Amino acid sequence: MREGVTLDLRGVWVNAPLNPADSAKLAYLNGGSVSLKSSRDVLLKTGSTIDVSSGAPSSPMARPKAARVVMSP
C-alpha cells in the first residue's frame, strides 16, 4: 500500500440517546478484518494505514467494550 492510503474497516460510534435513528448502526460497532494474500510480498509503506478499530455504543443500556485486536504474520 502506498503512503497516504487508508484501508478503513472501522466500527462506528453510535449515540442512540441523542440520535435514535443511529440505533440501526448498532450492527456495525465492531471493526472488520483484513487478510492480505499475494504470490509476492505484501508491502505496507510508511504512512499507509489499515484501520480495523472498534466503535462503541452510547446508550443507557449499553456499556462500552474494549476492542479486540488480533495480528498474525
HELIX and SHEET records of a PDB file:
HELIX    1   1 PRO A   20  TYR A   28  5                                   9    
SHEET    1   A 2 THR A   6  ASP A   8  0                                        
SHEET    2   A 2 THR A  49  ASP A  51  1                                        
SHEET    1   B 2 TRP A  13  VAL A  14  0                                        
SHEET    2   B 2 ALA A  56  PRO A  57  1                                        
END                                                                             
